Each structure stands twice: as C-alpha cells, then as structure tokens.
Amino acid sequence: MPAPALSDGWGEARDPRRGRWIAFAAAIVAAGASASRALWWTPTSGLLWLSAAATVAAAVALLLIDRWPALGVAVSGGLAIVALAVHPVPPPFALLPLLLAIARGVRHGAVWWSSGIAAGSVLVPLSAASVFGVRLLFLPALLVVIASAVTLAVSLAVRTRQDRMERLRASFEERRQTEADRERVRIARELHDVLAHSLSSISVQAGVALHLADRDPTRAQDTLRDIRRTSTQALDEVRQVLGVLRGEEAAALAPEPDLSALPELIRDAERLGLTVELDDRLSPRPTGTAQLAVHRLLREALTNAARHAPGSHVRLSLRWEGSEIVAEVVDDGAARPVEPSSGSGRGILGMRERAALLGGTLEAGPEGSGFAVRARIPAEREHE
C-alpha cells in the first residue's frame, strides 16, 4: 500500500524550487515598482533611491533562505524594513519582500529569526512619525506591522500543520512497514508448518524405503505409497495457504486441522518409525483457534522427533491446568543411528512464535537421553 500524498500546506510538496522562484519573481516585481516610484516621484530624494535599492537587495537576498535560512531571513528582512522605513509613502506591493522573508523563514525552520523580523517591522511606523514628522503617514506604516504579524501567525499555523502531516506520514509508513513485516512472518510460519512437516516426513520415509528396498520390497512399496500420499496432502495444504493469501473464498472456508485429527497425526508419526504413547486428558476441548495452534505444535514436535530421534518412543500428553492447555511431546532418544541433520532451528522458533501469538509459552530442550517440548497456551473451553 503506497503512502498517501501529503501536502505540506505551502504549495511546494512536489517542487520546492518552484515556490522559491515564484517568491523571488514577486519580490523583484515589488522592487521594480519601488524603483519606478523613486524615478517618477517629485521631488526625488536620496531616501527614495535608498528605499528602491534596499528593496531590490531584499528581493535578491530571498534566494539565500533556501541554503542559509537564518542568514537569508536576517539580510532580506532587515533590508526590507530599511526600504519601508526610509520611504515616506511606501506602495503596498513594497511589502512583498518583507512578508516573503517572514513566511519563507518559517517555512525553512528559521522561526525565531522570522519572529525577530516581524517584531522589527515596528521601526516602520516609528520612522514615519519621527523621520518624516507626518502623522498622517503613521497609520499606513502601522499596517506594515499588522501585515507582518498576520503573516507570521499564518506561517506558524501552516508550519504546525506541515509538521503534523509529516508525523502522520511517518506514523503511517511505520505502521505499514510493521504490518508488512508481520504478514511476511505469518506467511513464512504457515508455509513452514505445511512444508517442513511434509518434506521432513518424505525425507524420513524415503530413507526407510531405501533401507527396505532389498530386504522387504513389499514394505518399501507401502512406504513409497505413503510418500505419494504425504506429497499430495502437502500440495493440497500449500494450495489452501496460497488461496487464503489470494483471498479465495473456497480456500478461506476450507476446514482448519484441529484435535479431531489427532489419531491421524499419531498414525503419520508411527509411519515414520516412532512409537507414540498418547495421554489425552484435554476434556472439554479448547476453542478452534487454540486447537489449530496445538495441532500445529504437536505435528512439528513429532516431525522433529522423527528426524532427530528416529525409532524412539514418544510420550504425547494433553491436559488442562487452570485456564491453560499443557501440551508435551517427550522422546527417549534415537533408537537407531541418526544421519547428519541440516536443521536450522526454525521449527522450534516457529513453535514459540505460534504459542506467543495466543499469549502462551514454549520450552524445548534435552531431557534425559531424549528431547522434550512443552507448551502452555491460554484457551477457552468449548461448551460441553
């Protein structure tokens, strides 16, 4: 899912250079108008030319803000204040360099410098009253202060909105990445549950078939038929997992394995050469989600026993302890030589993750001459 396009509130979300040059062009227009005013003003004075020159310099200094925000705001804003303060009747558009310096300073993070320039605009009405001594000019000059204050307030509000949108965007991206990671882990766990069990079974059965090929061809053929059945079942389960991932309704409605399949699970383990002793005191049964988790845990534990302790005696027990299911799979060690294993340990990791998803725990490690897997999973009992 792509991140939403979040505007920054300044009209520069896609191309910040565009806003820079628009601001510069507007300031140059204001500077040109100010210079024209000085040229045609009668009588022309040095202060008018100073105002025009300062306006032009303020417009050019706006380009500094993108690279050096504090310096750009200080130079451009300061020159703009000088230009307005020394002009007896500054035209309205002569305000542009000052207002743009304030706005773009906030935009680029120089908030305190922009605030200082806005506060410094109070020099304009003071100059109108003291330098020129014309009280009628005080009110228009006071509008410079008001315009500066309004520009600063609006710029700060937009900056706050921009920061909030950036935080939302970052939060969305983080949440999207977390969900994607969680989904990848879920897919990997489901595929591991299906493929690791089936492929391990096929590997063990193939070894048995090779061992019996010359001694007992009939049993070897039975083992090959078991391999075919296991591989067909694995393909069906993989198709079901892929169907769920694609959102196919038929796959989503397919029944999930539960503890009613426990006898079949034991038969599969015995086909792999294990001797399984069942102690099932889990009555009443837990709800469906917990049953699926326990079924997958037992299947993985039995498969591991067949791989790493072939021919061993396995005790499988299920019981309630309070509101928790306790599932144990304990083998007594290999009854025949074990071929070197290329196991990665992901099976135990996957079992721990599956137990943790339901708020449970899983312990696995050597016990006596064998290996033990114990899981505790909180669950609700089915109504009897």
QUIKAZI-V316962 format. One record per helix or strand of 2 or more residues. SS is the DSSP state (hx for helix, st for strand). FROM is the first residue (numbers start at 1). TO is the last residue. If there is no record, write none. Layout:
ss: [SS SS]
from: [FROM FROM]
to: [TO TO]
//
This chain:
ss: [hx hx hx hx hx hx hx hx hx hx st hx st st hx st st]
from: [16 46 69 92 111 122 136 217 249 259 275 288 313 324 346 361 370]
to: [40 64 85 107 120 130 212 246 253 271 281 308 321 331 357 367 378]
//
